[in-house]
C-alpha cells in the first residue's frame, strides 16, 4: 500500500516538474486566455486598485497594453500584487508572465536572476523625504538620522552607498510592506523616508496626513530606470512585451491617441499606415494580429495619455520622461 | 512476515530518497537552463546594506553577506533567549495565579490567557508597535522619567556602566559565589539528612552570591562611571538603546507565549493527585513547602514536554520580526535573497538554522525531562 503510494507520489512529482519547460509563454498565455501580470501591492500612479477595485497606474497600463496586443482586449489581464521581495521569484517560477512593478534595471538583475528587462517606462532616481519641521534642506545634513526603507530594493543598497561615500552614518528601519513602512515614517519612528522620487511624490500625495508638512530633498542619489521584466530564454515573448512598450511611445510621437486613432486607420502617412496595420505585416512577424499596435493605443492610449491620467494628478512632472523630441529620454526605435 | 515488513520499509525509504534526489536534480537543471546563479559563493560577497541593530558584533555595509546573516542569527538568539526566560517566569506566575483562591487574581489570569491566546500574534505585534511608535514623542521631546533615561519613539535610552577592567572580575566573583553557594547547599542537605540538624543554607548562599562580587567591587575602588545617553543631532548617542522593534517583538512574544505556558503550568499542577496535597498537609508541611517539595516535582513531569514545544514556538515565531522591521535572521536572509536572487540557498540557510536551533532546544529539554522523570518508571 505504502509502496504504491510512494510510486504515485513519484509519478506526480515527475509530471509536475517536467511541465515547467514545455510551452512558450505566448502559447501558454493564449491557451489560458489572459496575461498574468505582477504589479505593486499599491503604489499610487504605478499600480493601485481604485475605489471600485480596478487596478490603475502606468505599470497597470503596460499590462493592459500587452493584453491588447496579444488578445485585442485590454481587459484580459489578471494581477498578482507582489512585494519587493516576492517579485523576482514569482517571475522566475512562472507564477506571472510579466513583471511590471516599478522595478529598477540593474546589471545584476538582468544577468544573474535569469530575467530580461525589456525597456524603461519611467526614468526615476532615489531621493529623501523629511518632515518640514526638522528644518533639513540637504541630504548632506542627514548624518545620524534614522531612515525608513524597504528591504530587497536597490534603494537599500544606494542608501548605504551614499552614506558611506559621504562618510556619514544612519540607522535603517527596514520594513517590507509599503503601508507599514510609510506608517512608521509618518508616525515619527524615522526622520527620513527614502525610495524612488516617484514613490516619494506618490506616497506624499496619497498617504501623508498633511502633504505640505513633508519636503523632498533636492539630492537625487541614483539612476533608477524602471521597466517591465520577463524571463530569460523566451525571445518571442520578450519581443512582444518590448515592442508593446515602444508602440505606446511611438504612438505619442506620431500624435496617435486613443481618441483619434480610429480616424487614422485611413491615414495616408506611411508610418501611421504601418503602425495601425493597414500596410505591412509587422503583427505577423511578432506572431500577433496585424492590428496589435492599433489595439494597444485604442484601448490603453499612448504613453503620454497614460502619464497624464495616472501620474500628473499626483503632482508628477514629465521631466526626463518626456519624448526625446521634447527634450526627454523616451525614445522608441522605428516601427517598420 | 518480518522480512516482508522490512522490505516494504526499505522500498518506501528508497522511494522517498528518489523523490528528493529527483526534485533536487530537476531544480538544479532548471536553474542552469535559465542561467539563474546557484551555489553559496555569494556569502563571501559584500552585502552593501546596513542593519539597524548589531549587538555583540560590529557590522557595516562593507561586510560580507555571511556576516550579515550571522548578525541576523545573533538578533534571533537575543530575542528568543530573553523571550523564553521572561515567558517562563510570567507564564508560571499567571498559571499559579489562575489557581489562586483570590477571586480577582484568578479571574484576571483567566482573562489574560483567553485574550492573549486567541488573538493572532501578528496582530498583537502590529498593535504593540503602533502603540509604541504613535504614542511616544519624538526624540527632541523625549520623556525623561529619571535623569539620563529617555523614552521616545526611537526607543528606550538608558545609561550603562562605563566599561572598566574590574567588571570582568566582578563577574568571576559572582560565578564563584554561585558555585560556592551550590556546594554549601549540597553539604547542608547531606548534613541534615545524616544528623537532622538544619543549616541556614539559603542565607549563607545569598551572602556568598552577593557578598563576593561586592568585595571585589569595593576592592577595585567602586568603578561606577555611567555612560549617559544624550541627544545629538537626530538621535541619542551614548548609553544603551532598546529599539522599539526589539521591545515590540520581545514584548509580543513574551506576552503571547506566557498565555500558553500559564495553561501548561495550571494543567501540570492540577494533574497532581489531590491526595498528594492532603498527604503533605497531614505530614505538617506548610503550603509553600508542599508546593516546592511535593507538588512541583510531580507537576514538572507533566509540564516539561508541552513547555518544550512552547519554547520551539516562541523561537520560530520570532521570524514575524519581518513585519515590524526587527533585523532577525529571516529578515536579513530575505534581503540577501532579494539582492542576490538566490532564493533556494537563502531558504536552505533559514531552514538549517531553525532546524538546528529547534533540535538543540529539544535535546536540552528532553535531557532535562529525563532527569526529572520518575526514577525506575518506564518512559
Interface residues (C-beta under 8 A of the other chain):
Chain A: X2 X3 X6 X7 X9 X10 X13 X14 X17 X20 X21 X84 X85 X88 X89 X92 X108 X109 X111 X112 X113 X114 X142 X143 X144 X145 X146 X151 X152 X153 X156 X157 X159 X160 X161 X163 X164 X170 X171 X172 X173 X174 X175 X176 X177 X180 X181 X183 X184 X187 X188 X189 X191 X231 X232 X233
Chain B: X8 X11 X12 X15 X16 X18 X19 X22 X23 X26 X30 X31 X33 X34 X35 X36 X37 X48 X49 X50 X51 X52 X60 X61 X62 X126 X130 X133 X134 X138 X153 X154 X232 X233 X234 X235 X237 X244 X245 X322 X323 X324 X325 X327 X331 X334 X335 X337 X338 X339 X340 X341 X343
